[in-house]
Amino acid sequence: MAQTLEAPPQAAYQTQPQPQTQPVTSQSISVDIYDQIYNLRGTDPAYIERLAAIVDSKMRAVSALGNTVDSLRVAVLAALNIADELCSARQRYDQVANVAGGLQYSQQSVRTRAGTISHMLDEILEDRKVG
C-alpha cells in the first residue's frame, strides 16, 4: 500500500534561513516505514529518508517492547515517543536560551558598570591634573 504525503521543507526546522542559490524543486522519494512503502515529496530526499528511518526505528522499538501487532497502535505509540523527545528537546532549548539571555544581560550590565567606572576614573584623574 503506497501513500503520498507532502513532507515539510527542511528550512522549517532550521533556526537561521539559509541562502538559496537556485529555485527549490520538490522531488518524489519512496521510503519504507514499518514494512509499508510511502511515496513522499520534498526538497531534500536525504532529509526525508532520515526522518523515515527515525520513524521506522521508533515503530520497531515500540513493537519489540510491546505485544501488539496492530500497526496503527504501534504508530501512535511511536508518535507519542517522538513527541516526548521533541518536548524534552524544546525544554532543553528553552533552558539554554534563558541562560544565554541571562548571560547577555549580565554582559551588558558589566559593560555599563565598566563604562561608569571608567568615566569616574577619568574624572578623578582629571581632577588630580588640575589640582
C-alpha positions as CSV (number, residue, x, y, z in Angstrom):
1,M,0.0,0.0,0.0
2,A,1.6,3.2,-1.1
3,Q,0.6,6.6,0.2
4,T,1.7,10.1,-1.0
5,L,2.4,12.7,1.7
6,E,3.9,16.2,1.4
7,A,6.9,16.5,3.7
8,P,7.6,19.9,5.3
9,P,10.6,21.7,3.8
10,Q,13.8,21.3,5.7
11,A,14.1,25.1,6.2
12,A,11.1,24.9,8.6
13,Y,13.3,23.2,11.2
14,Q,16.3,25.5,10.8
15,T,16.9,28.4,13.2
16,Q,18.5,30.6,10.6
17,P,17.5,31.0,7.0
18,Q,19.9,29.6,4.5
19,P,20.6,31.5,1.3
20,Q,19.2,29.8,-1.7
21,T,21.2,29.9,-4.9
22,Q,18.7,28.1,-7.1
23,P,14.9,27.5,-7.2
24,V,13.8,24.8,-4.8
25,T,12.2,21.9,-6.6
26,S,10.1,19.2,-5.0
27,Q,11.3,15.6,-5.6
28,S,9.5,12.3,-5.1
29,I,11.0,9.7,-3.0
30,S,9.9,6.2,-1.8
31,V,10.6,5.3,1.8
32,D,9.9,2.1,3.7
33,I,8.4,2.7,7.2
34,Y,7.4,-0.4,9.2
35,D,7.2,-2.6,6.1
36,Q,4.9,0.0,4.3
37,I,6.1,1.9,1.2
38,Y,5.3,5.7,1.3
39,N,5.8,8.0,-1.7
40,L,6.8,11.4,-0.3
41,R,7.6,14.7,-1.9
42,G,10.0,17.2,-0.6
43,T,13.0,19.4,-1.5
44,D,15.6,17.2,0.3
45,P,15.4,13.5,-0.3
46,A,18.2,12.7,2.2
47,Y,16.4,14.6,4.9
48,I,13.1,12.7,4.1
49,E,15.0,9.4,4.3
50,R,16.5,10.3,7.6
51,L,13.1,11.2,9.0
52,A,11.6,8.0,7.7
53,A,14.4,6.0,9.3
54,I,13.7,7.6,12.6
55,V,10.0,6.8,12.4
56,D,10.7,3.2,11.3
57,S,13.2,2.7,14.1
58,K,10.8,4.1,16.7
59,M,8.0,1.9,15.4
60,R,10.2,-1.2,15.5
61,A,11.3,-0.4,19.0
62,V,7.8,0.1,20.2
63,S,6.7,-3.1,18.5
64,A,9.6,-5.1,20.1
65,L,8.8,-3.8,23.6
66,G,5.0,-4.4,23.3
67,N,2.9,-7.3,22.3
68,T,0.7,-5.5,19.8
69,V,0.6,-6.4,16.1
70,D,-1.8,-3.5,15.3
71,S,0.3,-1.2,13.1
72,L,-1.9,1.8,13.9
73,R,-1.4,1.3,17.6
74,V,2.4,0.9,17.1
75,A,2.4,4.1,15.0
76,V,0.5,6.1,17.7
77,L,2.8,4.8,20.5
78,A,5.9,5.7,18.3
79,A,4.4,9.1,17.6
80,L,4.0,9.7,21.4
81,N,7.6,8.7,21.9
82,I,8.8,11.1,19.2
83,A,6.6,13.9,20.6
84,D,8.1,13.3,24.1
85,E,11.6,13.6,22.6
86,L,10.5,16.8,20.9
87,C,9.1,18.3,24.0
88,S,12.2,17.4,26.0
89,A,14.4,18.9,23.4
90,R,12.3,22.1,23.4
91,Q,12.6,22.3,27.2
92,R,16.4,22.0,27.0
93,Y,16.5,24.6,24.2
94,D,14.4,27.0,26.3
95,Q,16.6,26.4,29.3
96,V,19.7,27.1,27.2
97,A,18.1,30.2,25.6
98,N,17.2,31.5,29.1
99,V,20.7,31.0,30.3
100,A,22.1,32.7,27.2
101,G,19.7,35.6,27.6
102,G,20.7,36.0,31.2
103,L,24.4,35.9,30.2
104,Q,23.7,38.6,27.5
105,Y,22.0,40.7,30.2
106,S,24.9,40.2,32.6
107,Q,27.5,41.1,29.9
108,Q,25.5,44.3,29.1
109,S,25.4,45.1,32.8
110,V,29.1,44.6,33.2
111,R,29.8,46.8,30.2
112,T,27.6,49.5,31.6
113,R,29.2,49.3,35.0
114,A,32.7,49.3,33.4
115,G,31.9,52.3,31.4
116,T,30.6,54.1,34.5
117,I,33.7,53.2,36.5
118,S,36.0,54.3,33.6
119,H,34.2,57.6,33.4
120,M,34.6,58.1,37.2
121,L,38.3,57.3,37.0
122,D,38.7,59.7,34.1
123,E,37.1,62.4,36.3
124,I,39.3,61.6,39.3
125,L,42.5,61.7,37.2
126,E,41.4,64.9,35.5
127,D,40.9,66.5,39.0
128,R,44.4,65.4,40.1
129,K,45.9,67.0,36.9
130,V,44.1,70.3,37.6
131,G,44.9,70.3,41.4
